[in-house]
Amino acid sequence: MKTFAVVVIYNGMKNNWIHQCFTSLLSSSTSVEIIAVDNHSSDESVQYIKKFFPTVILLERSENLGFGGANNLGLQKALELGGDFFFLLNQDAYVETNTLEKLINTSLQHSEYAVISPIHLNGKGTKLDKSFAKSVSPYHCDDFYDDYVLSNTKKPIYESPFICAAAWLLTKKTLEIVGGFSPAFFHYGEDDNYCHRVQYFKLKIGVVPDTYIYHDREDRPASIFDEKIVSLQRQYTLWCSNPNKPTDIDRLIGQFKNKMIKYTLLGNRKEAKDSRDILKFLQNKKHSIKTAYKDSISDKTYKFIG
């Protein structure tokens, strides 16, 4: 069995991220080859990888493909090279020696799981990563908190409807059935959409309770995408592209037209502008959002195989 780690790089020199990430992977108890996809970094990431990690397969891009697009490129390369297991890891995360080994062993025993994740800790390993903590809360993940508090982790894997894609183990079977990430999501939402599609195909997403990654996101610079409007755009795109319970995008467009007119007449410039911005986004993305939904339930869902 061949295992590949796919790491998307974008200005990864901060806080020694690339060094920690790659060194931890190469120290794994399971043999793993690294495919790094550089999303047109403006720092010294590419030069650093070439100099200090010459065995890494480096795919350089002349433009930023986004998280999903870059991962798709890495997954395609890994498949071409005969990969069986595919570990997606953020550049600002690193693994323990046996993380991959435990994930793979769990996958071999539980083939109904399309996405398998370790526990995500913060960069120092002192707390659960905040985003991850929501995914394993009692509202989403039965028994996980109870078993941990009582030191009674009976299950080899705990099912959850969503785990962020900072550390995912995928199998060849997963890529055959679900495919890659949707191009409708450039930044944020691609992992939500992927989890929707996993569930549509009656597969599962799960967490292995005794293995970890460390996600050093606390000191990450604020993203230009972390704005209210972009967050809402992501939310509406997810609603319309979820094959399990889709929202009609044409109806949503009509609602925001009415909102824009209403707030304009009331003289509320801020709400009118917000409604107009979301309306323009939905109108411009209407085709790709509809495509994301149709492809979610077709046999050609961003397939790399067949």
Backbone as CSV, one residue per row, in Angstrom:
resi,resn,N_x,N_y,N_z,CA_x,CA_y,CA_z,C_x,C_y,C_z
1,MET,0.842,-1.195,0.000,0.000,0.000,0.000,0.882,1.252,0.000
2,LYS,0.541,2.191,-0.855,1.295,3.442,-0.931,0.471,4.563,-0.312
3,THR,1.126,5.321,0.551,0.471,6.433,1.231,1.122,7.745,0.811
4,PHE,0.270,8.703,0.453,0.751,10.036,0.090,0.128,11.067,1.029
5,ALA,0.942,12.018,1.462,0.437,13.183,2.181,0.396,14.336,1.197
6,VAL,-0.748,14.999,1.110,-0.908,16.161,0.230,-0.989,17.403,1.109
7,VAL,-0.052,18.332,0.904,0.012,19.550,1.716,-0.058,20.756,0.787
8,VAL,-1.065,21.578,0.975,-1.187,22.810,0.187,-0.369,23.897,0.883
9,ILE,0.509,24.525,0.117,1.412,25.543,0.657,1.003,26.921,0.164
10,TYR,0.896,27.856,1.105,0.728,29.266,0.734,1.422,30.105,1.805
11,ASN,2.586,30.656,1.441,3.385,31.451,2.380,3.580,30.682,3.693
12,GLY,4.169,29.508,3.568,4.288,28.600,4.697,5.520,28.781,5.563
13,MET,6.274,29.859,5.360,7.484,30.055,6.149,7.192,30.585,7.551
14,LYS,6.012,31.125,7.763,5.662,31.682,9.065,5.739,30.608,10.141
15,ASN,6.310,30.957,11.282,6.374,30.074,12.457,6.990,28.707,12.158
16,ASN,7.832,28.658,11.138,8.519,27.390,10.830,7.546,26.281,10.436
17,TRP,6.399,26.661,9.856,5.339,25.703,9.561,5.802,24.569,8.652
18,ILE,6.423,24.909,7.521,6.809,23.881,6.557,7.747,22.869,7.193
19,HIS,8.731,23.354,7.929,9.705,22.453,8.548,9.018,21.490,9.517
20,GLN,8.165,22.027,10.399,7.480,21.171,11.381,6.571,20.162,10.703
21,CYS,5.805,20.628,9.714,4.851,19.770,9.014,5.569,18.630,8.302
22,PHE,6.545,18.949,7.484,7.224,17.933,6.676,8.069,16.993,7.536
23,THR,8.764,17.545,8.523,9.604,16.714,9.385,8.761,15.695,10.137
24,SER,7.598,16.126,10.622,6.730,15.198,11.356,6.225,14.086,10.445
25,LEU,5.857,14.424,9.220,5.373,13.410,8.283,6.467,12.409,7.936
26,LEU,7.661,12.910,7.679,8.767,12.041,7.286,9.291,11.196,8.447
27,SER,8.888,11.548,9.675,9.269,10.759,10.854,8.194,9.740,11.222
28,SER,7.171,9.617,10.387,6.061,8.713,10.683,6.506,7.258,10.696
29,SER,5.830,6.457,11.517,6.118,5.020,11.582,5.673,4.313,10.308
30,THR,4.769,4.934,9.553,4.339,4.420,8.256,5.018,5.221,7.153
31,SER,5.542,4.551,6.167,6.205,5.237,5.064,5.219,6.120,4.301
32,VAL,5.593,7.357,4.056,4.701,8.285,3.367,5.511,9.173,2.429
33,GLU,4.964,9.418,1.259,5.559,10.370,0.320,4.758,11.661,0.372
34,ILE,5.454,12.777,0.312,4.791,14.082,0.425,4.659,14.725,-0.947
35,ILE,3.444,15.188,-1.245,3.201,16.018,-2.421,2.807,17.399,-1.916
36,ALA,3.621,18.394,-2.226,3.334,19.767,-1.818,2.849,20.544,-3.040
37,VAL,1.718,21.210,-2.895,1.174,22.035,-3.979,1.283,23.488,-3.544
38,ASP,2.183,24.233,-4.185,2.368,25.638,-3.807,1.383,26.513,-4.567
39,ASN,0.578,27.249,-3.800,-0.469,28.099,-4.364,0.046,29.513,-4.646
40,HIS,1.158,29.585,-5.382,1.732,30.878,-5.790,2.132,31.716,-4.571
41,SER,2.954,31.106,-3.698,3.430,31.816,-2.503,4.276,33.025,-2.885
42,SER,4.227,34.058,-2.032,5.043,35.254,-2.262,6.257,35.290,-1.330
43,ASP,6.389,34.265,-0.471,7.563,34.206,0.394,8.562,33.182,-0.161
44,GLU,9.434,32.653,0.661,10.498,31.750,0.217,10.112,30.272,0.330
45,SER,8.825,29.979,0.376,8.375,28.594,0.597,8.940,27.626,-0.434
46,VAL,8.841,27.969,-1.701,9.279,27.066,-2.766,10.773,26.796,-2.675
47,GLN,11.545,27.854,-2.497,12.995,27.699,-2.404,13.389,26.860,-1.183
48,TYR,12.688,27.065,-0.087,12.976,26.325,1.147,12.712,24.829,0.966
49,ILE,11.589,24.498,0.344,11.256,23.090,0.117,12.301,22.436,-0.788
50,LYS,12.664,23.118,-1.848,13.651,22.565,-2.782,14.995,22.336,-2.105
51,LYS,15.376,23.227,-1.207,16.689,23.128,-0.572,16.717,22.090,0.547
52,PHE,15.702,22.089,1.417,15.747,21.268,2.618,14.916,19.986,2.546
53,PHE,14.014,19.904,1.561,13.189,18.703,1.415,13.162,18.267,-0.054
54,PRO,14.315,17.860,-0.571,14.416,17.536,-2.003,13.606,16.309,-2.423
55,THR,13.233,15.446,-1.467,12.455,14.258,-1.826,10.955,14.568,-1.977
56,VAL,10.549,15.741,-1.540,9.132,16.119,-1.653,8.794,16.399,-3.114
57,ILE,7.667,15.875,-3.558,7.177,16.157,-4.912,6.500,17.523,-4.875
58,LEU,7.094,18.498,-5.518,6.617,19.878,-5.440,5.912,20.277,-6.737
59,LEU,4.669,20.660,-6.622,3.889,21.145,-7.761,3.705,22.642,-7.593
60,GLU,4.347,23.407,-8.468,4.280,24.871,-8.374,3.187,25.414,-9.284
61,ARG,2.406,26.345,-8.754,1.342,26.969,-9.536,1.653,28.438,-9.753
62,SER,1.253,28.944,-10.911,1.455,30.357,-11.223,0.267,31.207,-10.793
63,GLU,-0.729,30.532,-10.187,-1.887,31.236,-9.640,-2.383,30.472,-8.421
64,ASN,-3.151,31.157,-7.576,-3.711,30.528,-6.386,-4.973,29.772,-6.775
65,LEU,-4.952,28.447,-6.618,-6.088,27.608,-6.995,-7.116,27.486,-5.881
66,GLY,-6.823,28.048,-4.705,-7.678,27.824,-3.554,-7.337,26.504,-2.901
67,PHE,-7.889,26.267,-1.720,-7.582,25.059,-0.963,-8.051,23.801,-1.685
68,GLY,-9.305,23.800,-2.125,-9.851,22.623,-2.789,-9.172,22.325,-4.111
69,GLY,-8.969,23.359,-4.923,-8.343,23.185,-6.232,-6.927,22.644,-6.130
70,ALA,-6.161,23.151,-5.161,-4.780,22.693,-4.982,-4.752,21.259,-4.464
71,ASN,-5.650,20.929,-3.547,-5.716,19.544,-3.062,-6.095,18.582,-4.183
72,ASN,-7.008,19.007,-5.050,-7.385,18.159,-6.186,-6.171,17.847,-7.057
73,LEU,-5.341,18.861,-7.279,-4.142,18.673,-8.091,-3.204,17.654,-7.424
74,GLY,-3.023,17.790,-6.107,-2.168,16.851,-5.386,-2.731,15.441,-5.376
75,LEU,-4.049,15.327,-5.225,-4.684,14.006,-5.225,-4.553,13.336,-6.589
76,GLN,-4.721,14.104,-7.645,-4.556,13.542,-8.992,-3.152,12.993,-9.180
77,LYS,-2.159,13.752,-8.724,-0.768,13.312,-8.839,-0.536,12.037,-8.029
78,ALA,-1.075,11.994,-6.814,-0.908,10.825,-5.957,-1.537,9.585,-6.582
79,LEU,-2.689,9.757,-7.222,-3.336,8.638,-7.904,-2.499,8.151,-9.080
80,GLU,-1.941,9.083,-9.826,-1.082,8.715,-10.960,0.121,7.896,-10.496
81,LEU,0.580,8.171,-9.279,1.762,7.486,-8.734,1.396,6.208,-7.983
82,GLY,0.123,5.821,-8.069,-0.289,4.542,-7.491,-0.693,4.587,-6.040
83,GLY,-1.171,5.734,-5.561,-1.554,5.867,-4.163,-2.763,5.030,-3.776
84,ASP,-2.755,4.551,-2.530,-3.881,3.826,-1.953,-4.547,4.630,-0.839
85,PHE,-3.715,5.326,-0.052,-4.206,6.198,1.014,-3.687,7.611,0.775
86,PHE,-4.529,8.593,1.133,-4.216,9.994,0.837,-4.512,10.820,2.087
87,PHE,-3.472,11.399,2.652,-3.615,12.158,3.893,-3.494,13.640,3.584
88,LEU,-4.598,14.370,3.724,-4.585,15.808,3.527,-4.206,16.472,4.844
89,LEU,-3.175,17.299,4.823,-2.713,17.954,6.049,-2.426,19.421,5.766
90,ASN,-2.919,20.298,6.643,-2.631,21.720,6.507,-1.152,21.997,6.724
91,GLN,-0.655,23.049,6.081,0.752,23.412,6.230,1.093,23.843,7.657
92,ASP,0.097,24.312,8.422,0.331,24.774,9.789,-0.022,23.691,10.821
93,ALA,0.044,22.430,10.388,-0.257,21.312,11.291,0.860,20.282,11.225
94,TYR,1.008,19.491,12.271,2.000,18.427,12.264,1.478,17.231,13.052
95,VAL,2.059,16.068,12.766,1.530,14.797,13.272,2.456,14.178,14.301
96,GLU,1.920,13.202,15.044,2.743,12.373,15.895,3.293,11.213,15.069
97,THR,4.261,10.503,15.617,4.927,9.436,14.870,3.940,8.375,14.378
98,ASN,2.957,8.031,15.206,2.053,6.938,14.847,0.689,7.404,14.332
99,THR,0.531,8.692,14.067,-0.767,9.212,13.624,-1.252,8.519,12.363
100,LEU,-0.427,8.509,11.350,-0.830,7.903,10.074,-1.061,6.402,10.208
101,GLU,-0.204,5.741,10.951,-0.337,4.296,11.128,-1.691,3.948,11.742
102,LYS,-2.088,4.673,12.777,-3.360,4.406,13.446,-4.548,4.726,12.542
103,LEU,-4.460,5.803,11.792,-5.555,6.163,10.886,-5.737,5.097,9.808
104,ILE,-4.634,4.646,9.249,-4.705,3.636,8.182,-5.250,2.316,8.720
105,ASN,-4.776,1.898,9.888,-5.283,0.649,10.475,-6.775,0.729,10.744
106,THR,-7.231,1.886,11.213,-8.670,2.067,11.461,-9.441,2.023,10.155
107,SER,-8.906,2.650,9.117,-9.561,2.648,7.811,-9.701,1.234,7.270
108,LEU,-8.665,0.425,7.432,-8.703,-0.951,6.934,-9.784,-1.773,7.640
109,GLN,-10.063,-1.435,8.879,-11.055,-2.174,9.654,-12.469,-1.610,9.523
110,HIS,-12.571,-0.371,9.025,-13.882,0.299,8.947,-14.010,0.975,7.579
111,SER,-14.230,0.182,6.563,-14.241,0.681,5.186,-15.449,1.566,4.876
112,GLU,-16.439,1.591,5.775,-17.609,2.440,5.547,-17.304,3.917,5.803
113,TYR,-16.123,4.199,6.358,-15.722,5.582,6.629,-14.912,6.130,5.455
114,ALA,-15.454,7.158,4.817,-14.788,7.783,3.671,-13.739,8.795,4.103
115,VAL,-14.002,9.475,5.219,-13.088,10.481,5.768,-12.783,10.096,7.207
116,ILE,-11.496,9.938,7.519,-11.094,9.596,8.879,-10.091,10.639,9.366
117,SER,-10.345,11.135,10.579,-9.531,12.220,11.129,-8.959,11.836,12.484
118,PRO,-7.777,12.348,12.810,-7.293,12.252,14.185,-7.959,13.335,15.033
119,ILE,-7.647,13.371,16.308,-8.064,14.481,17.163,-7.183,15.680,16.842
120,HIS,-7.793,16.863,16.695,-7.065,18.084,16.385,-6.825,18.872,17.682
121,LEU,-5.574,19.007,18.064,-5.207,19.847,19.203,-4.702,21.196,18.705
122,ASN,-4.574,22.159,19.613,-3.963,23.423,19.215,-2.466,23.217,19.011
123,GLY,-1.778,24.265,18.588,-0.368,24.125,18.233,0.512,23.635,19.371
124,LYS,0.155,23.974,20.616,0.952,23.574,21.772,0.498,22.240,22.361
125,GLY,-0.626,21.724,21.876,-1.135,20.468,22.408,-1.788,20.602,23.765
126,THR,-2.190,21.824,24.140,-2.754,22.061,25.472,-4.284,22.064,25.475
127,LYS,-4.909,22.189,24.305,-6.362,22.249,24.213,-6.805,21.616,22.904
128,LEU,-8.090,21.303,22.816,-8.658,20.931,21.531,-8.686,22.155,20.627
129,ASP,-8.436,21.954,19.338,-8.639,23.022,18.363,-10.112,23.432,18.418
130,LYS,-10.383,24.733,18.416,-11.750,25.225,18.641,-12.734,24.713,17.592
131,SER,-12.343,24.738,16.341,-13.233,24.254,15.282,-13.501,22.767,15.448
132,PHE,-12.457,22.015,15.769,-12.612,20.575,15.947,-13.522,20.272,17.133
133,ALA,-13.391,21.044,18.206,-14.185,20.809,19.413,-15.679,20.844,19.113
134,LYS,-16.092,21.720,18.196,-17.512,21.794,17.822,-17.957,20.504,17.135
135,SER,-17.081,19.943,16.318,-17.444,18.757,15.541,-17.631,17.517,16.399
136,VAL,-16.979,17.472,17.569,-17.106,16.290,18.433,-17.930,16.592,19.681
137,SER,-18.662,17.704,19.658,-19.532,18.037,20.784,-20.700,17.054,20.836
138,PRO,-21.378,16.952,21.972,-22.525,16.025,22.082,-23.636,16.284,21.076
139,TYR,-23.685,17.502,20.525,-24.715,17.826,19.536,-24.447,17.151,18.186
140,HIS,-23.194,16.780,17.949,-22.827,16.229,16.642,-22.216,14.829,16.708
141,CYS,-21.605,14.494,17.825,-20.817,13.263,17.898,-21.182,12.499,19.176
142,ASP,-21.996,11.482,19.043,-22.493,10.731,20.196,-21.356,10.096,21.005
143,ASP,-21.381,10.319,22.290,-20.534,9.624,23.279,-19.088,10.091,23.339
144,PHE,-18.619,10.891,22.392,-17.198,11.239,22.378,-16.799,11.953,23.678
145,TYR,-17.478,13.049,24.018,-17.129,13.791,25.232,-17.341,12.937,26.483
146,ASP,-18.471,12.243,26.531,-18.766,11.418,27.706,-17.672,10.380,27.934
147,ASP,-17.304,9.679,26.876,-16.290,8.636,27.003,-14.945,9.200,27.411
148,TYR,-14.601,10.382,26.874,-13.308,10.975,27.211,-13.266,11.438,28.657
149,VAL,-14.349,12.098,29.106,-14.399,12.596,30.481,-14.327,11.426,31.471
150,LEU,-14.966,10.329,31.113,-15.004,9.162,31.993,-13.856,8.187,31.727
151,SER,-12.913,8.586,30.857,-11.775,7.718,30.493,-12.252,6.335,30.062
152,ASN,-13.227,6.352,29.163,-13.899,5.112,28.789,-14.120,5.050,27.275
153,THR,-13.061,5.321,26.517,-13.198,5.358,25.065,-13.271,3.941,24.496
154,LYS,-14.493,3.468,24.355,-14.723,2.100,23.901,-14.669,1.962,22.380
155,LYS,-15.029,3.036,21.680,-15.151,2.935,20.232,-13.802,3.165,19.543
156,PRO,-13.499,2.421,18.493,-12.264,2.671,17.736,-12.383,3.908,16.849
157,ILE,-13.637,4.313,16.554,-13.864,5.501,15.733,-15.233,6.072,16.090
158,TYR,-15.319,7.404,16.119,-16.556,8.100,16.480,-17.071,8.869,15.272
159,GLU,-18.327,8.661,14.954,-18.910,9.291,13.762,-19.322,10.732,14.050
160,SER,-19.063,11.622,13.083,-19.473,13.023,13.150,-19.907,13.461,11.753
161,PRO,-20.843,14.409,11.637,-21.260,14.848,10.304,-20.237,15.737,9.611
162,PHE,-19.299,16.288,10.387,-18.309,17.195,9.782,-17.050,17.261,10.635
163,ILE,-15.904,17.160,9.963,-14.594,17.440,10.564,-13.857,18.317,9.562
164,CYS,-13.247,19.408,10.025,-12.559,20.293,9.079,-11.387,19.557,8.436
165,ALA,-11.058,19.948,7.209,-10.102,19.204,6.382,-8.642,19.517,6.693
166,ALA,-8.362,19.971,7.913,-6.968,20.210,8.296,-6.176,18.918,8.339
167,ALA,-6.874,17.786,8.564,-6.201,16.479,8.615,-7.220,15.403,8.286
168,TRP,-7.232,14.972,7.056,-8.164,13.941,6.586,-7.399,12.788,5.967
169,LEU,-7.770,11.563,6.314,-7.302,10.400,5.571,-8.419,9.969,4.630
170,LEU,-8.096,9.896,3.331,-9.027,9.439,2.310,-8.466,8.158,1.689
171,THR,-9.358,7.340,1.172,-8.936,6.122,0.485,-9.214,6.245,-1.012
172,LYS,-8.665,5.310,-1.752,-8.931,5.275,-3.194,-10.423,5.065,-3.449
173,LYS,-11.047,4.251,-2.624,-12.491,4.021,-2.741,-13.262,5.331,-2.572
174,THR,-12.837,6.156,-1.612,-13.489,7.450,-1.391,-13.420,8.312,-2.643
175,LEU,-12.250,8.365,-3.255,-12.088,9.190,-4.449,-12.865,8.628,-5.629
176,GLU,-13.007,7.310,-5.681,-13.803,6.690,-6.747,-15.281,7.054,-6.619
177,ILE,-15.773,7.095,-5.390,-17.201,7.321,-5.161,-17.533,8.808,-5.048
178,VAL,-16.799,9.526,-4.223,-17.128,10.925,-3.919,-16.409,11.899,-4.848
179,GLY,-15.179,11.570,-5.227,-14.398,12.452,-6.082,-13.564,13.427,-5.278
180,GLY,-13.239,14.566,-5.883,-12.434,15.590,-5.230,-13.288,16.728,-4.713
181,PHE,-12.648,17.868,-4.447,-13.353,19.043,-3.937,-14.066,19.780,-5.066
182,SER,-15.167,20.416,-4.719,-15.933,21.174,-5.712,-15.254,22.501,-6.040
183,PRO,-15.109,22.837,-7.327,-14.528,24.127,-7.709,-15.438,25.312,-7.411
184,ALA,-16.680,25.049,-6.959,-17.579,26.143,-6.580,-17.092,26.852,-5.319
185,PHE,-16.156,26.220,-4.597,-15.658,26.780,-3.334,-14.172,27.065,-3.477
186,PHE,-13.819,28.343,-3.576,-12.410,28.703,-3.705,-11.723,28.665,-2.344
187,HIS,-12.376,29.220,-1.345,-11.771,29.319,-0.016,-12.882,29.295,1.021
188,TYR,-12.852,28.284,1.867,-13.868,28.004,2.880,-15.108,27.357,2.271
189,GLY,-15.613,26.359,2.946,-16.827,25.684,2.512,-16.581,24.422,1.721
190,GLU,-15.356,24.255,1.191,-15.101,23.075,0.360,-15.162,21.791,1.177
191,ASP,-14.722,21.853,2.448,-14.786,20.646,3.265,-16.214,20.364,3.737
192,ASP,-16.999,21.430,4.015,-18.413,21.236,4.345,-19.134,20.534,3.192
193,ASN,-18.919,21.051,1.984,-19.570,20.489,0.804,-19.143,19.034,0.589
194,TYR,-17.859,18.751,0.817,-17.371,17.382,0.643,-18.060,16.437,1.630
195,CYS,-18.199,16.891,2.879,-18.870,16.063,3.884,-20.330,15.837,3.525
196,HIS,-20.993,16.864,2.957,-22.369,16.676,2.479,-22.425,15.551,1.448
197,ARG,-21.469,15.551,0.544,-21.477,14.557,-0.532,-21.136,13.164,-0.002
198,VAL,-20.230,13.085,0.972,-19.919,11.799,1.599,-21.190,11.176,2.172
199,GLN,-21.974,11.987,2.875,-23.206,11.478,3.486,-24.252,11.122,2.430
200,TYR,-24.278,11.879,1.332,-25.218,11.559,0.254,-24.954,10.157,-0.280
201,PHE,-23.694,9.782,-0.375,-23.327,8.460,-0.891,-23.327,7.382,0.200
202,LYS,-23.968,7.704,1.354,-24.165,6.738,2.441,-22.847,6.257,3.048
203,LEU,-21.853,7.105,3.015,-20.579,6.820,3.672,-20.480,7.664,4.943
204,LYS,-19.405,7.480,5.706,-19.314,8.118,7.021,-18.041,8.958,7.167
205,ILE,-18.094,9.833,8.163,-16.963,10.681,8.546,-16.688,10.388,10.003
206,GLY,-15.428,10.160,10.364,-15.174,9.760,11.742,-13.857,10.235,12.316
207,VAL,-13.771,10.151,13.648,-12.594,10.570,14.419,-12.036,9.365,15.171
208,VAL,-10.742,9.172,15.060,-10.054,8.116,15.813,-9.621,8.716,17.153
209,PRO,-10.022,8.138,18.275,-9.866,8.808,19.571,-8.469,8.804,20.175
210,ASP,-7.556,7.991,19.702,-6.251,7.899,20.368,-5.096,8.320,19.472
211,THR,-5.377,9.235,18.556,-4.300,9.736,17.688,-4.523,11.217,17.408
212,TYR,-3.422,11.960,17.186,-3.506,13.415,17.246,-2.730,14.113,16.128
213,ILE,-3.188,15.337,15.828,-2.367,16.320,15.113,-2.355,17.595,15.953
214,TYR,-1.397,18.456,15.658,-1.280,19.747,16.330,-1.462,20.825,15.268
215,HIS,-2.488,21.646,15.439,-2.850,22.634,14.425,-2.523,24.024,14.946
216,ASP,-1.452,24.586,14.415,-0.909,25.858,14.893,-1.610,27.035,14.211
217,ARG,-2.919,27.134,14.393,-3.663,28.180,13.697,-3.871,29.440,14.533
218,GLU,-3.557,29.384,15.843,-3.877,30.517,16.706,-3.164,31.796,16.294
219,ASP,-1.920,31.637,15.835,-1.114,32.813,15.493,-1.141,33.090,13.990
220,ARG,-2.096,32.476,13.299,-2.187,32.660,11.856,-2.690,34.071,11.559
221,PRO,-2.132,34.760,10.562,-2.619,36.106,10.245,-4.064,36.068,9.780
222,ALA,-4.791,37.132,10.078,-6.203,37.209,9.692,-6.331,37.102,8.178
223,SER,-7.321,36.338,7.748,-7.531,36.134,6.322,-8.382,37.255,5.734
224,ILE,-8.078,37.618,4.503,-8.891,38.631,3.837,-10.289,38.087,3.551
225,PHE,-10.474,36.760,3.706,-11.772,36.151,3.446,-12.653,36.120,4.689
226,ASP,-12.086,36.466,5.859,-12.857,36.376,7.096,-13.748,37.608,7.276
227,GLU,-14.575,37.893,6.338,-15.475,39.023,6.415,-16.911,38.524,6.442
228,LYS,-17.799,39.374,6.967,-19.198,38.977,7.135,-19.821,38.521,5.820
229,ILE,-19.630,39.302,4.763,-20.290,38.993,3.493,-19.790,37.674,2.923
230,VAL,-18.476,37.455,2.972,-17.921,36.212,2.436,-18.420,35.022,3.245
231,SER,-18.554,35.202,4.549,-19.093,34.137,5.386,-20.522,33.800,4.986
232,LEU,-21.320,34.818,4.706,-22.701,34.597,4.275,-22.739,33.963,2.885
233,GLN,-21.845,34.398,2.001,-21.790,33.814,0.655,-21.505,32.318,0.747
234,ARG,-20.582,31.944,1.621,-20.252,30.534,1.829,-21.475,29.771,2.327
235,GLN,-22.179,30.376,3.261,-23.357,29.733,3.839,-24.419,29.472,2.780
236,TYR,-24.680,30.483,1.924,-25.723,30.321,0.915,-25.301,29.333,-0.169
237,THR,-24.020,29.336,-0.512,-23.530,28.377,-1.501,-23.698,26.952,-0.976
238,LEU,-23.386,26.757,0.309,-23.547,25.434,0.907,-25.004,24.997,0.916
239,TRP,-25.890,25.917,1.216,-27.316,25.586,1.214,-27.759,25.076,-0.159
240,CYS,-27.284,25.766,-1.194,-27.751,25.454,-2.548,-27.066,24.227,-3.146
241,SER,-25.904,23.846,-2.618,-25.157,22.738,-3.216,-25.214,21.459,-2.388
242,ASN,-25.945,21.496,-1.270,-26.054,20.312,-0.421,-27.025,19.313,-1.049
243,PRO,-26.555,18.162,-1.527,-27.437,17.212,-2.212,-28.450,16.553,-1.280
244,ASN,-28.211,16.656,0.043,-29.112,16.025,1.004,-30.363,16.869,1.254
245,LYS,-30.228,18.191,1.209,-31.363,19.099,1.399,-31.053,20.447,0.741
246,PRO,-31.075,20.492,-0.586,-30.694,21.708,-1.313,-31.731,22.821,-1.184
247,THR,-31.241,24.052,-1.266,-32.089,25.239,-1.323,-32.104,25.739,-2.760
248,ASP,-33.255,26.132,-3.251,-33.394,26.618,-4.621,-32.707,27.973,-4.757
249,ILE,-31.639,28.038,-5.557,-30.880,29.281,-5.679,-31.701,30.392,-6.339
250,ASP,-32.590,30.035,-7.249,-33.420,31.064,-7.890,-34.342,31.722,-6.863
251,ARG,-34.871,30.920,-5.946,-35.730,31.480,-4.897,-34.915,32.369,-3.969
252,LEU,-33.677,31.961,-3.665,-32.811,32.753,-2.802,-32.473,34.095,-3.463
253,ILE,-32.210,34.064,-4.766,-31.934,35.300,-5.498,-33.141,36.245,-5.415
254,GLY,-34.333,35.705,-5.573,-35.549,36.517,-5.473,-35.699,37.151,-4.104
255,GLN,-35.357,36.407,-3.059,-35.458,36.935,-1.704,-34.516,38.120,-1.488
256,PHE,-33.289,38.014,-2.028,-32.339,39.109,-1.827,-32.648,40.317,-2.710
257,LYS,-33.295,40.101,-3.831,-33.785,41.239,-4.621,-34.806,42.021,-3.806
258,ASN,-35.724,41.299,-3.183,-36.748,41.949,-2.371,-36.143,42.663,-1.171
259,LYS,-35.136,42.031,-0.543,-34.467,42.659,0.600,-33.765,43.945,0.191
260,MET,-33.076,43.908,-0.951,-32.352,45.074,-1.417,-33.319,46.233,-1.664
261,ILE,-34.449,45.947,-2.318,-35.451,46.984,-2.594,-36.029,47.519,-1.292
262,LYS,-36.357,46.609,-0.364,-36.949,46.998,0.915,-36.037,47.933,1.693
263,TYR,-34.765,47.564,1.852,-33.843,48.375,2.644,-33.494,49.684,1.943
264,THR,-33.488,49.663,0.625,-33.253,50.907,-0.127,-34.384,51.895,0.137
265,LEU,-35.623,51.420,0.087,-36.789,52.277,0.335,-36.823,52.777,1.784
266,LEU,-36.329,51.949,2.721,-36.305,52.345,4.128,-35.131,53.268,4.457
267,GLY,-34.214,53.425,3.484,-33.056,54.283,3.701,-31.949,53.634,4.514
268,ASN,-32.002,52.325,4.669,-30.964,51.598,5.411,-29.865,51.201,4.430
269,ARG,-28.883,52.068,4.263,-27.857,51.871,3.241,-26.994,50.633,3.499
270,LYS,-26.664,50.397,4.771,-25.797,49.264,5.098,-26.462,47.944,4.721
271,GLU,-27.700,47.728,5.154,-28.389,46.477,4.837,-28.661,46.359,3.342
272,ALA,-28.953,47.500,2.694,-29.201,47.480,1.249,-27.942,47.060,0.498
273,LYS,-26.774,47.591,0.937,-25.509,47.243,0.295,-25.174,45.770,0.527
274,ASP,-25.351,45.290,1.770,-25.068,43.887,2.069,-25.937,42.971,1.216
275,SER,-27.230,43.310,1.103,-28.147,42.493,0.302,-27.744,42.517,-1.165
276,ARG,-27.313,43.690,-1.644,-26.888,43.818,-3.036,-25.619,43.008,-3.301
277,ASP,-24.669,43.038,-2.354,-23.424,42.282,-2.523,-23.688,40.777,-2.586
278,ILE,-24.549,40.295,-1.702,-24.874,38.869,-1.706,-25.652,38.511,-2.967
279,LEU,-26.558,39.391,-3.388,-27.337,39.155,-4.609,-26.418,39.038,-5.823
280,LYS,-25.465,39.949,-5.945,-24.525,39.923,-7.075,-23.705,38.642,-7.052
281,PHE,-23.268,38.231,-5.852,-22.505,36.996,-5.722,-23.319,35.801,-6.199
282,LEU,-24.558,35.695,-5.725,-25.404,34.553,-6.093,-25.698,34.541,-7.591
283,GLN,-25.921,35.727,-8.174,-26.192,35.802,-9.614,-24.963,35.387,-10.422
284,ASN,-23.778,35.857,-9.987,-22.542,35.536,-10.711,-22.153,34.068,-10.561
285,LYS,-22.482,33.485,-9.404,-22.081,32.107,-9.118,-23.205,31.106,-9.375
286,LYS,-24.325,31.594,-9.913,-25.492,30.728,-10.072,-25.160,29.444,-10.826
287,HIS,-24.433,29.559,-11.910,-24.121,28.393,-12.731,-23.229,27.412,-11.975
288,SER,-22.167,27.931,-11.332,-21.233,27.022,-10.644,-21.878,26.385,-9.428
289,ILE,-22.781,27.115,-8.753,-23.466,26.538,-7.597,-24.404,25.429,-8.049
290,LYS,-25.135,25.671,-9.144,-26.020,24.631,-9.667,-25.216,23.427,-10.132
291,THR,-24.052,23.689,-10.716,-23.182,22.604,-11.156,-22.701,21.789,-9.959
292,ALA,-22.367,22.501,-8.867,-21.912,21.811,-7.663,-22.993,20.874,-7.149
293,TYR,-24.243,21.307,-7.234,-25.337,20.448,-6.768,-25.529,19.264,-7.713
294,LYS,-25.596,19.535,-9.005,-25.818,18.451,-9.965,-24.704,17.416,-9.907
295,ASP,-23.455,17.903,-9.824,-22.327,16.982,-9.786,-22.289,16.177,-8.493
296,SER,-22.874,16.732,-7.428,-22.896,16.028,-6.163,-23.682,14.729,-6.254
297,ILE,-24.655,14.678,-7.154,-25.507,13.499,-7.223,-25.351,12.752,-8.555
298,SER,-24.310,13.098,-9.299,-24.071,12.402,-10.556,-22.921,11.408,-10.370
299,ASP,-22.630,10.663,-11.417,-21.513,9.717,-11.365,-20.198,10.368,-11.747
300,LYS,-20.206,11.691,-11.978,-18.991,12.372,-12.435,-18.577,13.470,-11.476
301,THR,-18.734,13.225,-10.183,-18.457,14.228,-9.171,-16.955,14.476,-9.031
302,TYR,-16.424,15.358,-9.850,-15.005,15.731,-9.791,-14.153,14.480,-9.705
303,LYS,-14.464,13.539,-10.568,-13.787,12.241,-10.488,-12.389,12.281,-11.057
304,PHE,-11.506,11.548,-10.399,-10.147,11.344,-10.899,-10.017,9.954,-11.485
305,ILE,-10.994,9.073,-11.160,-10.917,7.675,-11.537,-12.126,7.322,-12.383
306,GLY,-11.908,6.615,-13.488,-13.038,6.131,-14.292,-13.576,7.181,-15.240
